[in-house]
Amino acid sequence: MKATVHVTLKTGVLDPQGKAIGHALGTLGFQGVGEVRQGKVIEIELAQTDQAAAEAEVKAMCEKLLANSVIENYAIRIDP
């Protein structure tokens, strides 16, 4: 199975990289770009074959290492 985890900053948390990206897009001539927020995508190959067990395992990974739950949200997708 393959897990894909999307980690993003929570609303209200300052995102200086997102601001820099938004500014650079404007400098490059892209008009009408509103607020930009950046995040990260983590792909994990799992030996697990049970969908629910895989999701629980990846959730534990997120809580312990992959995301800082104080300032970040995460979303998990499990593909067979």
Biopython code that builds the backbone (N, CA, C, O; Angstrom):
import numpy as np
from Bio.PDB.StructureBuilder import StructureBuilder

atoms = [
    (1, "MET", "N", (0.843, -1.181, 0.000)),
    (1, "MET", "CA", (0.000, 0.000, 0.000)),
    (1, "MET", "C", (0.891, 1.248, 0.000)),
    (1, "MET", "O", (2.053, 1.213, 0.404)),
    (2, "LYS", "N", (0.314, 2.314, -0.455)),
    (2, "LYS", "CA", (1.032, 3.584, -0.480)),
    (2, "LYS", "C", (0.218, 4.626, 0.274)),
    (2, "LYS", "O", (-0.974, 4.803, 0.025)),
    (3, "ALA", "N", (0.875, 5.304, 1.191)),
    (3, "ALA", "CA", (0.236, 6.387, 1.936)),
    (3, "ALA", "C", (0.785, 7.712, 1.432)),
    (3, "ALA", "O", (1.987, 7.862, 1.211)),
    (4, "THR", "N", (-0.113, 8.661, 1.259)),
    (4, "THR", "CA", (0.284, 10.021, 0.916)),
    (4, "THR", "C", (-0.219, 10.927, 2.030)),
    (4, "THR", "O", (-1.409, 10.935, 2.348)),
    (5, "VAL", "N", (0.695, 11.688, 2.617)),
    (5, "VAL", "CA", (0.354, 12.592, 3.717)),
    (5, "VAL", "C", (0.602, 14.018, 3.248)),
    (5, "VAL", "O", (1.699, 14.352, 2.803)),
    (6, "HIS", "N", (-0.424, 14.856, 3.351)),
    (6, "HIS", "CA", (-0.306, 16.285, 3.043)),
    (6, "HIS", "C", (-0.263, 17.030, 4.369)),
    (6, "HIS", "O", (-1.188, 16.931, 5.174)),
    (7, "VAL", "N", (0.815, 17.778, 4.593)),
    (7, "VAL", "CA", (0.986, 18.541, 5.826)),
    (7, "VAL", "C", (0.956, 20.022, 5.467)),
    (7, "VAL", "O", (1.709, 20.479, 4.607)),
    (8, "THR", "N", (0.079, 20.765, 6.136)),
    (8, "THR", "CA", (-0.041, 22.201, 5.883)),
    (8, "THR", "C", (-0.107, 22.939, 7.215)),
    (8, "THR", "O", (-0.488, 22.375, 8.241)),
    (9, "LEU", "N", (0.271, 24.208, 7.173)),
    (9, "LEU", "CA", (0.168, 25.026, 8.372)),
    (9, "LEU", "C", (-1.297, 25.323, 8.677)),
    (9, "LEU", "O", (-2.107, 25.492, 7.765)),
    (10, "LYS", "N", (-1.629, 25.384, 9.960)),
    (10, "LYS", "CA", (-2.994, 25.721, 10.362)),
    (10, "LYS", "C", (-3.277, 27.175, 10.012)),
    (10, "LYS", "O", (-2.367, 27.999, 9.915)),
    (11, "THR", "N", (-4.549, 27.466, 9.826)),
    (11, "THR", "CA", (-4.987, 28.830, 9.561)),
    (11, "THR", "C", (-4.558, 29.714, 10.729)),
    (11, "THR", "O", (-4.719, 29.337, 11.889)),
    (12, "GLY", "N", (-4.020, 30.868, 10.426)),
    (12, "GLY", "CA", (-3.589, 31.792, 11.466)),
    (12, "GLY", "C", (-2.107, 31.686, 11.797)),
    (12, "GLY", "O", (-1.547, 32.582, 12.430)),
    (13, "VAL", "N", (-1.471, 30.605, 11.377)),
    (13, "VAL", "CA", (-0.026, 30.456, 11.595)),
    (13, "VAL", "C", (0.692, 31.183, 10.459)),
    (13, "VAL", "O", (0.385, 30.970, 9.286)),
    (14, "LEU", "N", (1.642, 32.036, 10.812)),
    (14, "LEU", "CA", (2.371, 32.780, 9.784)),
    (14, "LEU", "C", (3.115, 31.823, 8.860)),
    (14, "LEU", "O", (3.677, 30.821, 9.300)),
    (15, "ASP", "N", (3.107, 32.153, 7.571)),
    (15, "ASP", "CA", (3.738, 31.310, 6.557)),
    (15, "ASP", "C", (4.674, 32.173, 5.713)),
    (15, "ASP", "O", (4.292, 32.604, 4.625)),
    (16, "PRO", "N", (5.898, 32.435, 6.193)),
    (16, "PRO", "CA", (6.802, 33.302, 5.439)),
    (16, "PRO", "C", (7.187, 32.725, 4.077)),
    (16, "PRO", "O", (7.393, 33.483, 3.129)),
    (17, "GLN", "N", (7.287, 31.411, 3.963)),
    (17, "GLN", "CA", (7.606, 30.827, 2.647)),
    (17, "GLN", "C", (6.453, 31.046, 1.677)),
    (17, "GLN", "O", (6.682, 31.346, 0.505)),
    (18, "GLY", "N", (5.228, 30.901, 2.144)),
    (18, "GLY", "CA", (4.070, 31.163, 1.299)),
    (18, "GLY", "C", (4.043, 32.611, 0.826)),
    (18, "GLY", "O", (3.738, 32.891, -0.333)),
    (19, "LYS", "N", (4.369, 33.538, 1.745)),
    (19, "LYS", "CA", (4.419, 34.960, 1.370)),
    (19, "LYS", "C", (5.488, 35.202, 0.310)),
    (19, "LYS", "O", (5.263, 35.947, -0.645)),
    (20, "ALA", "N", (6.645, 34.578, 0.475)),
    (20, "ALA", "CA", (7.734, 34.743, -0.495)),
    (20, "ALA", "C", (7.328, 34.188, -1.858)),
    (20, "ALA", "O", (7.627, 34.796, -2.886)),
    (21, "ILE", "N", (6.659, 33.053, -1.875)),
    (21, "ILE", "CA", (6.188, 32.467, -3.132)),
    (21, "ILE", "C", (5.170, 33.391, -3.796)),
    (21, "ILE", "O", (5.240, 33.640, -5.000)),
    (22, "GLY", "N", (4.218, 33.901, -3.002)),
    (22, "GLY", "CA", (3.213, 34.818, -3.538)),
    (22, "GLY", "C", (3.846, 36.066, -4.123)),
    (22, "GLY", "O", (3.452, 36.523, -5.196)),
    (23, "HIS", "N", (4.829, 36.621, -3.420)),
    (23, "HIS", "CA", (5.525, 37.813, -3.909)),
    (23, "HIS", "C", (6.272, 37.506, -5.213)),
    (23, "HIS", "O", (6.230, 38.295, -6.157)),
    (24, "ALA", "N", (6.952, 36.359, -5.257)),
    (24, "ALA", "CA", (7.701, 35.979, -6.462)),
    (24, "ALA", "C", (6.759, 35.784, -7.650)),
    (24, "ALA", "O", (7.093, 36.162, -8.773)),
    (25, "LEU", "N", (5.596, 35.202, -7.413)),
    (25, "LEU", "CA", (4.632, 35.024, -8.509)),
    (25, "LEU", "C", (4.199, 36.369, -9.068)),
    (25, "LEU", "O", (4.093, 36.540, -10.283)),
    (26, "GLY", "N", (3.949, 37.329, -8.174)),
    (26, "GLY", "CA", (3.595, 38.671, -8.625)),
    (26, "GLY", "C", (4.721, 39.320, -9.414)),
    (26, "GLY", "O", (4.474, 39.976, -10.426)),
    (27, "THR", "N", (5.945, 39.143, -8.963)),
    (27, "THR", "CA", (7.116, 39.685, -9.656)),
    (27, "THR", "C", (7.274, 39.079, -11.045)),
    (27, "THR", "O", (7.739, 39.742, -11.972)),
    (28, "LEU", "N", (6.884, 37.821, -11.181)),
    (28, "LEU", "CA", (6.979, 37.142, -12.479)),
    (28, "LEU", "C", (5.813, 37.475, -13.406)),
    (28, "LEU", "O", (5.739, 36.959, -14.522)),
    (29, "GLY", "N", (4.903, 38.335, -12.950)),
    (29, "GLY", "CA", (3.824, 38.788, -13.809)),
    (29, "GLY", "C", (2.508, 38.041, -13.645)),
    (29, "GLY", "O", (1.562, 38.295, -14.391)),
    (30, "PHE", "N", (2.428, 37.140, -12.697)),
    (30, "PHE", "CA", (1.163, 36.427, -12.463)),
    (30, "PHE", "C", (0.262, 37.321, -11.619)),
    (30, "PHE", "O", (0.549, 37.588, -10.451)),
    (31, "GLN", "N", (-0.831, 37.780, -12.225)),
    (31, "GLN", "CA", (-1.737, 38.697, -11.565)),
    (31, "GLN", "C", (-2.915, 37.939, -10.943)),
    (31, "GLN", "O", (-3.261, 36.843, -11.384)),
    (32, "GLY", "N", (-3.511, 38.525, -9.936)),
    (32, "GLY", "CA", (-4.710, 37.943, -9.327)),
    (32, "GLY", "C", (-4.415, 36.799, -8.367)),
    (32, "GLY", "O", (-5.323, 36.046, -8.014)),
    (33, "VAL", "N", (-3.165, 36.654, -7.938)),
    (33, "VAL", "CA", (-2.827, 35.600, -6.980)),
    (33, "VAL", "C", (-3.111, 36.135, -5.580)),
    (33, "VAL", "O", (-2.575, 37.168, -5.180)),
    (34, "GLY", "N", (-3.950, 35.428, -4.848)),
    (34, "GLY", "CA", (-4.261, 35.818, -3.475)),
    (34, "GLY", "C", (-3.232, 35.253, -2.516)),
    (34, "GLY", "O", (-2.060, 35.103, -2.859)),
    (35, "GLU", "N", (-3.679, 34.946, -1.325)),
    (35, "GLU", "CA", (-2.778, 34.392, -0.307)),
    (35, "GLU", "C", (-2.223, 33.043, -0.766)),
    (35, "GLU", "O", (-2.955, 32.220, -1.316)),
    (36, "VAL", "N", (-0.952, 32.826, -0.543)),
    (36, "VAL", "CA", (-0.296, 31.563, -0.886)),
    (36, "VAL", "C", (0.147, 30.898, 0.410)),
    (36, "VAL", "O", (0.779, 31.534, 1.255)),
    (37, "ARG", "N", (-0.182, 29.623, 0.566)),
    (37, "ARG", "CA", (0.259, 28.830, 1.715)),
    (37, "ARG", "C", (1.021, 27.633, 1.160)),
    (37, "ARG", "O", (0.581, 27.017, 0.188)),
    (38, "GLN", "N", (2.137, 27.305, 1.754)),
    (38, "GLN", "CA", (2.916, 26.169, 1.289)),
    (38, "GLN", "C", (2.847, 25.059, 2.325)),
    (38, "GLN", "O", (2.531, 25.290, 3.492)),
    (39, "GLY", "N", (3.146, 23.861, 1.875)),
    (39, "GLY", "CA", (3.136, 22.707, 2.760)),
    (39, "GLY", "C", (4.086, 21.658, 2.229)),
    (39, "GLY", "O", (4.988, 21.958, 1.446)),
    (40, "LYS", "N", (3.881, 20.427, 2.658)),
    (40, "LYS", "CA", (4.739, 19.347, 2.174)),
    (40, "LYS", "C", (3.900, 18.092, 1.945)),
    (40, "LYS", "O", (2.851, 17.895, 2.558)),
    (41, "VAL", "N", (4.401, 17.255, 1.042)),
    (41, "VAL", "CA", (3.769, 15.976, 0.739)),
    (41, "VAL", "C", (4.776, 14.883, 1.063)),
    (41, "VAL", "O", (5.934, 14.950, 0.650)),
    (42, "ILE", "N", (4.332, 13.885, 1.800)),
    (42, "ILE", "CA", (5.189, 12.764, 2.179)),
    (42, "ILE", "C", (4.531, 11.495, 1.657)),
    (42, "ILE", "O", (3.368, 11.228, 1.959)),
    (43, "GLU", "N", (5.275, 10.706, 0.870)),
    (43, "GLU", "CA", (4.768, 9.436, 0.342)),
    (43, "GLU", "C", (5.493, 8.299, 1.061)),
    (43, "GLU", "O", (6.717, 8.308, 1.193)),
    (44, "ILE", "N", (4.711, 7.318, 1.523)),
    (44, "ILE", "CA", (5.266, 6.206, 2.297)),
    (44, "ILE", "C", (4.758, 4.897, 1.719)),
    (44, "ILE", "O", (3.549, 4.699, 1.602)),
    (45, "GLU", "N", (5.662, 4.006, 1.358)),
    (45, "GLU", "CA", (5.294, 2.654, 0.935)),
    (45, "GLU", "C", (5.119, 1.804, 2.195)),
    (45, "GLU", "O", (5.995, 1.776, 3.060)),
    (46, "LEU", "N", (3.990, 1.117, 2.288)),
    (46, "LEU", "CA", (3.677, 0.312, 3.468)),
    (46, "LEU", "C", (3.558, -1.160, 3.105)),
    (46, "LEU", "O", (3.049, -1.502, 2.038)),
    (47, "ALA", "N", (4.025, -2.027, 3.986)),
    (47, "ALA", "CA", (3.855, -3.472, 3.809)),
    (47, "ALA", "C", (2.458, -3.903, 4.257)),
    (47, "ALA", "O", (1.997, -4.990, 3.910)),
    (48, "GLN", "N", (1.801, -3.059, 5.014)),
    (48, "GLN", "CA", (0.455, -3.348, 5.545)),
    (48, "GLN", "C", (-0.528, -3.626, 4.407)),
    (48, "GLN", "O", (-0.481, -2.964, 3.370)),
    (49, "THR", "N", (-1.415, -4.601, 4.598)),
    (49, "THR", "CA", (-2.410, -4.920, 3.569)),
    (49, "THR", "C", (-3.827, -4.554, 4.002)),
    (49, "THR", "O", (-4.743, -4.560, 3.179)),
    (50, "ASP", "N", (-4.018, -4.242, 5.264)),
    (50, "ASP", "CA", (-5.335, -3.866, 5.782)),
    (50, "ASP", "C", (-5.468, -2.341, 5.767)),
    (50, "ASP", "O", (-4.664, -1.640, 6.381)),
    (51, "GLN", "N", (-6.479, -1.833, 5.067)),
    (51, "GLN", "CA", (-6.676, -0.388, 4.885)),
    (51, "GLN", "C", (-6.787, 0.352, 6.224)),
    (51, "GLN", "O", (-6.115, 1.362, 6.430)),
    (52, "ALA", "N", (-7.621, -0.142, 7.122)),
    (52, "ALA", "CA", (-7.826, 0.539, 8.407)),
    (52, "ALA", "C", (-6.560, 0.519, 9.250)),
    (52, "ALA", "O", (-6.221, 1.516, 9.886)),
    (53, "ALA", "N", (-5.861, -0.606, 9.258)),
    (53, "ALA", "CA", (-4.623, -0.705, 10.026)),
    (53, "ALA", "C", (-3.551, 0.210, 9.446)),
    (53, "ALA", "O", (-2.788, 0.826, 10.190)),
    (54, "ALA", "N", (-3.492, 0.299, 8.125)),
    (54, "ALA", "CA", (-2.527, 1.185, 7.469)),
    (54, "ALA", "C", (-2.804, 2.634, 7.838)),
    (54, "ALA", "O", (-1.881, 3.387, 8.147)),
    (55, "GLU", "N", (-4.070, 3.024, 7.807)),
    (55, "GLU", "CA", (-4.427, 4.401, 8.148)),
    (55, "GLU", "C", (-4.078, 4.712, 9.600)),
    (55, "GLU", "O", (-3.566, 5.790, 9.898)),
    (56, "ALA", "N", (-4.352, 3.775, 10.504)),
    (56, "ALA", "CA", (-4.026, 3.969, 11.913)),
    (56, "ALA", "C", (-2.510, 4.102, 12.112)),
    (56, "ALA", "O", (-2.045, 4.923, 12.903)),
    (57, "GLU", "N", (-1.761, 3.291, 11.388)),
    (57, "GLU", "CA", (-0.306, 3.326, 11.505)),
    (57, "GLU", "C", (0.251, 4.669, 11.011)),
    (57, "GLU", "O", (1.122, 5.258, 11.650)),
    (58, "VAL", "N", (-0.253, 5.137, 9.884)),
    (58, "VAL", "CA", (0.214, 6.415, 9.336)),
    (58, "VAL", "C", (-0.224, 7.574, 10.223)),
    (58, "VAL", "O", (0.515, 8.547, 10.377)),
    (59, "LYS", "N", (-1.405, 7.483, 10.803)),
    (59, "LYS", "CA", (-1.856, 8.529, 11.737)),
    (59, "LYS", "C", (-0.890, 8.609, 12.915)),
    (59, "LYS", "O", (-0.532, 9.704, 13.347)),
    (60, "ALA", "N", (-0.466, 7.457, 13.439)),
    (60, "ALA", "CA", (0.498, 7.444, 14.543)),
    (60, "ALA", "C", (1.820, 8.069, 14.101)),
    (60, "ALA", "O", (2.451, 8.793, 14.871)),
    (61, "MET", "N", (2.243, 7.792, 12.861)),
    (61, "MET", "CA", (3.473, 8.396, 12.330)),
    (61, "MET", "C", (3.354, 9.917, 12.303)),
    (61, "MET", "O", (4.288, 10.635, 12.662)),
    (62, "CYS", "N", (2.191, 10.391, 11.871)),
    (62, "CYS", "CA", (1.965, 11.840, 11.799)),
    (62, "CYS", "C", (2.013, 12.470, 13.184)),
    (62, "CYS", "O", (2.644, 13.509, 13.378)),
    (63, "GLU", "N", (1.352, 11.844, 14.135)),
    (63, "GLU", "CA", (1.293, 12.384, 15.492)),
    (63, "GLU", "C", (2.663, 12.388, 16.171)),
    (63, "GLU", "O", (2.965, 13.279, 16.965)),
    (64, "LYS", "N", (3.489, 11.389, 15.854)),
    (64, "LYS", "CA", (4.785, 11.267, 16.520)),
    (64, "LYS", "C", (5.928, 11.989, 15.813)),
    (64, "LYS", "O", (6.876, 12.430, 16.464)),
    (65, "LEU", "N", (5.850, 12.115, 14.471)),
    (65, "LEU", "CA", (7.001, 12.649, 13.755)),
    (65, "LEU", "C", (6.681, 13.568, 12.577)),
    (65, "LEU", "O", (7.277, 14.638, 12.447)),
    (66, "LEU", "N", (5.758, 13.164, 11.730)),
    (66, "LEU", "CA", (5.610, 13.826, 10.431)),
    (66, "LEU", "C", (4.980, 15.212, 10.494)),
    (66, "LEU", "O", (5.242, 16.044, 9.626)),
    (67, "ALA", "N", (4.155, 15.475, 11.505)),
    (67, "ALA", "CA", (3.479, 16.771, 11.603)),
    (67, "ALA", "C", (3.566, 17.290, 13.031)),
    (67, "ALA", "O", (3.505, 16.521, 13.990)),
    (68, "ASN", "N", (3.706, 18.592, 13.158)),
    (68, "ASN", "CA", (3.661, 19.238, 14.465)),
    (68, "ASN", "C", (2.211, 19.648, 14.694)),
    (68, "ASN", "O", (1.759, 20.660, 14.157)),
    (69, "SER", "N", (1.490, 18.879, 15.479)),
    (69, "SER", "CA", (0.042, 19.085, 15.622)),
    (69, "SER", "C", (-0.326, 20.415, 16.264)),
    (69, "SER", "O", (-1.496, 20.797, 16.240)),
    (70, "VAL", "N", (0.629, 21.127, 16.834)),
    (70, "VAL", "CA", (0.359, 22.436, 17.409)),
    (70, "VAL", "C", (0.126, 23.467, 16.300)),
    (70, "VAL", "O", (-0.750, 24.324, 16.417)),
    (71, "ILE", "N", (0.920, 23.378, 15.218)),
    (71, "ILE", "CA", (0.835, 24.401, 14.170)),
    (71, "ILE", "C", (0.488, 23.843, 12.791)),
    (71, "ILE", "O", (0.310, 24.612, 11.846)),
    (72, "GLU", "N", (0.386, 22.501, 12.659)),
    (72, "GLU", "CA", (0.145, 21.919, 11.344)),
    (72, "GLU", "C", (-1.056, 20.987, 11.342)),
    (72, "GLU", "O", (-1.363, 20.335, 12.341)),
    (73, "ASN", "N", (-1.727, 20.940, 10.201)),
    (73, "ASN", "CA", (-2.776, 19.949, 9.921)),
    (73, "ASN", "C", (-2.188, 18.918, 8.994)),
    (73, "ASN", "O", (-1.208, 19.182, 8.298)),
    (74, "TYR", "N", (-2.785, 17.739, 8.981)),
    (74, "TYR", "CA", (-2.359, 16.728, 8.026)),
    (74, "TYR", "C", (-3.572, 15.973, 7.504)),
    (74, "TYR", "O", (-4.586, 15.838, 8.189)),
    (75, "ALA", "N", (-3.447, 15.489, 6.285)),
    (75, "ALA", "CA", (-4.487, 14.684, 5.654)),
    (75, "ALA", "C", (-3.803, 13.437, 5.083)),
    (75, "ALA", "O", (-2.734, 13.517, 4.477)),
    (76, "ILE", "N", (-4.444, 12.291, 5.291)),
    (76, "ILE", "CA", (-3.865, 11.016, 4.872)),
    (76, "ILE", "C", (-4.715, 10.411, 3.762)),
    (76, "ILE", "O", (-5.944, 10.418, 3.829)),
    (77, "ARG", "N", (-4.034, 9.881, 2.730)),
    (77, "ARG", "CA", (-4.711, 9.092, 1.695)),
    (77, "ARG", "C", (-3.964, 7.773, 1.564)),
    (77, "ARG", "O", (-2.741, 7.745, 1.435)),
    (78, "ILE", "N", (-4.718, 6.688, 1.599)),
    (78, "ILE", "CA", (-4.123, 5.354, 1.460)),
    (78, "ILE", "C", (-4.599, 4.772, 0.134)),
    (78, "ILE", "O", (-5.800, 4.708, -0.130)),
    (79, "ASP", "N", (-3.644, 4.347, -0.699)),
    (79, "ASP", "CA", (-3.955, 3.722, -1.981)),
    (79, "ASP", "C", (-3.430, 2.288, -1.954)),
    (79, "ASP", "O", (-2.347, 2.024, -1.434)),
    (80, "PRO", "N", (-4.219, 1.354, -2.528)),
    (80, "PRO", "CA", (-3.768, -0.045, -2.532)),
    (80, "PRO", "C", (-2.523, -0.242, -3.390)),
    (80, "PRO", "O", (-2.018, -1.360, -3.498)),
]
sb = StructureBuilder()
sb.init_structure("model")
sb.init_model(0)
sb.init_chain("A")
sb.init_seg("    ")
for serial, (resi, resn, name, xyz) in enumerate(atoms, 1):
    if name == "N":
        sb.init_residue(resn, " ", resi, " ")
    sb.init_atom(name, np.array(xyz, "f"), 0.0, 1.0, " ", f" {name:<3s}", serial, name[0])
structure = sb.get_structure()
